[in-house]
Amino acid sequence: MTYTEQQIRNMQPGPEMDKQLANVLGINVHLALGEKLSTTWEGMGLVLEKVKTLHEYVFIEISYEKGKWACYIWFGVINKAEAFADEAPHAVAMAALALRGGEQG
């Protein structure tokens, strides 16, 4: 399923987002739900490891900016996805969904 940028921004962290991440990143759904991809630092690590396999030159930046966590993902010099959230795992989850299942615009 393809999501619009607005749909991805509106997604809340939790089991439903984890299922979508598992689907677009090719992660076993049971593993995804156990790791809590969008809500824990351990789950975020699994998402980042999977994103790194998607392109030869992947650059990922996670930072805390103006009271929000930001995640930027580039393939080479092209910014492919970015997201902002109150928690870092949620920002990474949204950026990964935008990268694999959404549209940037």
N, C-alpha and C positions, 0 to 999 in steps of 0.2 A: 504494500500500500504506500502511496506517495502522500506526504503531508505538506500542507502549505506552511510557510514560515510562521504565520499567525497561529495555526494549530499546534505547532511545535512549541511556541512560546507559552501557550496556554496549558500544556501538559504538566500535570503535577507528578512529582517523584513517587514511586511506589510500584506495586506489582504490575499494573497495566503498562506503565512506561517500560518496565523491565522486559515484559513480553515483547513489546515492539522492538526494543533494542536487540533482543535475542534473534528476532526475525530478520532484521536488516543487517545484522553483523554476523549471522550464521553461528550463534552461540546456542548450545542446548538450553531449552526453556527451563528445565528443572534446575540446571546449574545457575542460570540467570536469576531465577527466583530465590535460590539459596544464597547467592552472593549479594543480592540486593543491589544491583548495578547502579541504580539512580540515587541510592540513599546512603551508601557506605563508601569509605575510602578504599576498602579492599575491592568492592565492586567496580569503583571508578578505575582502579588499576587494571582490571580485566578488560574494561572497555578500551582503555588507552592502548593496551597491548594489541588488541584486535585492530584498532584503527591504524597502528603502525605497520600492519601487514598489507594495507590497501594500496600503497603506492611506494615506489622506490625511494622517493625523497619526501618524507613526512616531517613536518615541524609542528609541534604542539606547544602552545603557551597557555599556562594557567596563571592567573594573577588576581589579586584583590584590588578592585578599583572602585572608589567612591561608594563604599558600603555594599558592593556586590562582587561575587566571584565571576570572573570572565574566562572563557575558554575560546581560543582561536586555533584553527587547524588549517595548515597550508599544505598543498602538494607542490613542492618546488617553491616558486615565488608567488604562486596563485593562492589567495585566501579563499578557501573552499567553504568554510563554515565558521560561525562565531555564535556564542550564546552567553547570556548573563543570568545569574540566579543568586539566591541568598546562600546556597550551599554549593561547594565545589563539585560534588558528585552529580548534582542536578544540572549544573552548567555543562559539564562534560557530556552527560547523557543527551541533553538537547543539541549540542553541537554535533555529536555522532549521528543523531537522527537526521539532522539537517543535511549532513554530509552524505548519508546513504539513502535516506528515505524522503527527503524534502527538497524544496526548491529554495534557492537563495535569490533574493531580489531586492 
